Amino acid sequence: MGGFGNPDGTHTTHMGIVRLGPDTQHRRIDIKVYPSATISAAIIHFTGSAQFNRFLSRAARELGYYLSSDGLFKLPPNHPTRAPRPPNLAPLRCPEERDIFDQLGLLYVEPTRRKDKSDVLLPDGTPFWSTKAGAAAGAAANTALR
């Protein structure tokens, strides 16, 4: 089919149709290519459950960062929590998944344990969302989603 780049230059997606044999169904295949500097964020994104990713990204926002498959970005002071990431930010250098968790001050979670919000952990093992600040942020986020 073809490929296209993300408008901000962070990754490229190539899409196509594949068929493994004459008697098999056609399948769509997407190949995403990320710069090596941001591959750790892409790995987190594609190995965590959707709920884990959503709550890890929300925790990052509460801590003054923006996290997506395109990298971890430090937001400017007083940046509104629900506002989009400013386009001129460069991703932080985090070559390993663990570096992203360290930058956020969170406990590294193995990919097989990335299930839901209870797996977003502070360094002492306490779930981020069970703390007073995390609970308030979660309530505000849930209200905003309604």
C-alpha positions in Angstrom: 0.0 0.0 0.0 2.6 2.5 1.0 4.0 4.4 3.9 3.7 7.7 5.6 5.6 9.7 8.2 4.2 11.2 11.3 3.7 15.0 10.7 6.2 15.8 13.5 8.8 13.5 12.1 8.8 11.1 15.1 8.1 7.8 13.3 7.1 6.3 10.0 4.4 3.8 9.3 4.4 1.4 6.4 1.2 -0.4 5.7 0.5 -3.3 3.4 -1.5 -6.4 2.6 0.1 -9.8 2.9 -1.1 -13.3 2.0 1.1 -16.3 3.0 -0.3 -18.6 0.4 -2.9 -19.0 -2.3 -5.4 -20.6 0.1 -4.9 -18.2 3.0 -6.7 -15.0 3.9 -5.2 -11.6 3.2 -4.0 -9.7 6.3 -3.1 -6.1 6.8 0.3 -5.5 8.2 1.6 -2.3 9.7 5.4 -1.7 10.1 6.3 1.2 12.3 9.8 2.6 12.2 11.0 4.7 15.2 14.3 6.6 15.6 16.7 4.7 17.9 16.6 7.6 20.4 12.9 7.0 21.1 12.6 3.2 20.7 12.2 2.6 24.4 9.0 4.6 24.5 7.7 2.7 21.5 8.5 -0.6 23.3 6.6 0.5 26.4 3.7 1.5 24.3 3.5 -1.8 22.4 4.1 -4.1 25.3 1.8 -2.6 27.9 -1.9 -3.2 28.0 -4.0 -0.2 26.8 -5.1 0.5 30.4 -1.5 0.4 31.7 -0.4 2.8 28.9 -3.2 5.2 29.5 -2.5 5.4 33.3 1.3 5.6 32.8 0.8 8.5 30.4 -1.6 10.2 32.8 1.0 9.7 35.6 3.6 11.3 33.4 1.3 14.3 32.8 0.8 14.7 36.5 4.6 14.7 36.9 5.1 17.3 34.2 5.9 15.1 31.3 4.3 13.9 28.1 4.7 10.2 27.2 3.6 8.5 24.0 5.1 6.0 21.6 7.1 8.9 20.2 9.1 9.5 23.4 9.1 11.1 26.8 9.0 14.9 26.7 9.5 17.4 29.6 6.6 19.8 29.5 7.1 23.5 30.2 6.1 24.7 33.7 2.4 25.4 34.2 1.5 23.5 31.0 -2.2 22.6 31.2 -2.6 18.9 32.0 -5.0 18.2 29.1 -3.4 20.4 26.5 -1.5 18.8 23.6 2.3 18.5 23.7 4.0 21.6 22.3 5.3 20.8 18.8 8.8 22.2 19.4 9.8 19.8 22.3 12.5 17.3 21.7 12.2 13.9 23.4 14.4 13.2 26.4 17.3 10.8 25.9 16.0 7.5 27.3 17.7 4.7 25.4 16.2 1.9 27.7 12.7 1.4 29.0 14.0 1.6 32.5 15.3 5.1 31.8 11.8 6.4 31.2 10.5 4.9 34.5 13.6 6.4 36.3 13.0 9.8 34.7 9.4 9.7 36.0 10.5 8.6 39.4 8.5 5.3 39.1 9.4 1.7 39.6 10.4 -0.2 36.5 7.7 -2.7 35.6 8.5 -5.8 33.5 6.5 -6.0 30.3 4.6 -9.1 31.5 3.3 -7.1 34.5 2.0 -4.1 32.6 -1.7 -4.8 33.0 -3.5 -1.8 34.6 -3.3 1.3 36.7 -2.2 -0.8 39.8 1.0 -1.6 38.0 2.1 2.1 37.8 4.3 2.1 40.9 6.2 4.5 43.1 9.8 3.4 44.0 8.6 1.9 47.3 6.1 -0.3 45.4 3.0 1.8 46.3 0.6 2.2 43.3 0.9 5.8 42.0 -2.9 6.0 41.8 -3.4 5.0 45.4 -1.6 8.1 46.7 -3.5 11.3 47.5 -2.0 13.1 44.5 -2.6 10.2 42.2 -6.1 9.6 43.4 -7.0 13.3 42.9 -5.4 13.2 39.4 -7.3 10.1 38.5 -10.6 11.5 39.7 -10.0 14.7 37.6 -9.1 12.6 34.6 -12.1 10.4 34.9 -14.4 13.5 35.3 -12.8 15.1 32.2 -13.5 11.9 30.2 -17.2 12.0 30.9 
